Amino acid sequence: MKIQQIRKDKEEYMEMLLMAEPQRDVIESYLDKGEMFVLVNGGDVCAVCVIELLKNRKCELRNIATRVEERGKGYAKSLICHVCEHYGNQCDTMYAGTGNSRKTLEFLGKCGFVNSHIAANYYAEHYREPVYEGEVKLTDKIYLKKQLDSEVNVKKVVDLALEAGRILLKNGAEIFRVDETMIRICQRFHVEYVDTFILSHAIFISAENGMEETYTKVKQVPLSSAHLGIVAEVNELSREISEGLVSIEEAARRLKAIDRIPEKKGYFQVLAAGAASGCYGYLLGASETESIAAFFIGCILYVWVLAAKRQNLSKMIVNIVGGVLITALAIAACHLPVPGNVQFGGMIIGSIMPLVPGLAFVNAIRDIADSDFLSGTVRMIDALLVFVYIAVGVGVTLSVYNRMGGGFML
């Protein structure tokens, strides 16, 4: 979706404008001097509005209409949000006049408009024929108003950008994605002078409002597990912000909701870990029997991982104990009465996959490739230490098992 201003050939949208204003000559009276905006989605114009500038830093929403088949999708609200921001630097108040229709009044109220004044018998005096909205005959014209922000609130914009960056970084997004999202949010809300410095576990942002007033903020972001679903939601929200479809207040509310998106259910994560273990084991050369065993080992392993997360155990303990658990279960599986020659090597290779920090490792390489050497190095070290922890758990268990068998059982 995108919103654009129409400067020529405004009459082409007359059919849509007549949906909200039944008398053509009334539209023509303000169409030339008014400024028109349209909301386009998929190449089709879904909504249109006309704003007329008044005296003393005032403006009026003269017409807003949405195609019948596109109603109920929030296009009109997005269009009003955009024009309110657009005129915020040159107007203090926006008026909107409508009939005594409850539905329209409720809609404008949700968009932030409040009662201003009433023009009695307006429709009877200014229209040749009675005007109806649905089954309601319009008589008085009710004017509502909305106060517009005349100055950019740098603090509010920076806080919004910082929160979006924190959520992205916390859930496994790359450094360049965090930086790009924060800058785009600031520029969309007219904060042009902005600098960011992002590490793998911290964000620094500084912005100016053009009047030599600087606002700087630092946010620590502890390393944690990734949630790509949240990253995708923030990316989608940032696109809508860039297109002018979301206000600062609505964006802040949606970020809070996104940050509270829960992880998948525990049983789903356990089954996914088991499936990953079995499939990776088979791809890496394990037999069918070994892959089935790796599936069950992976499920048991992730029960331990989830339990350790609830107890806030350190990453070192989680991965070392995980390596011990995988190896012990693989050795035990070798002594079960199953057909075929079962080797624990294939089971171990597949079962360790849920512990491997593949996303962190790839992001570290990408950060280094983008010249974010400090962040890439920190992430790389963190990923390599996880490999070491897993290797310690597996190696110690195999060593103990080998010593118990006098070196014969390996």
Helices and strands as residue ranges (DSSP letters): E 2-6, G 10-13, H 14-20, H 24-31, E 35-41, E 44-53, E 58-66, G 68-70, H 75-86, E 93-99, H 102-110, E 114-119, H 122-126, E 132-133, E 136-137, E 141-147, H 154-170, H 175-188, E 193-198, E 202-208, E 214-220, H 228-242, H 248-259, H 266-283, H 288-310, H 315-334, H 344-351, G 353-355, H 358-369, H 373-404
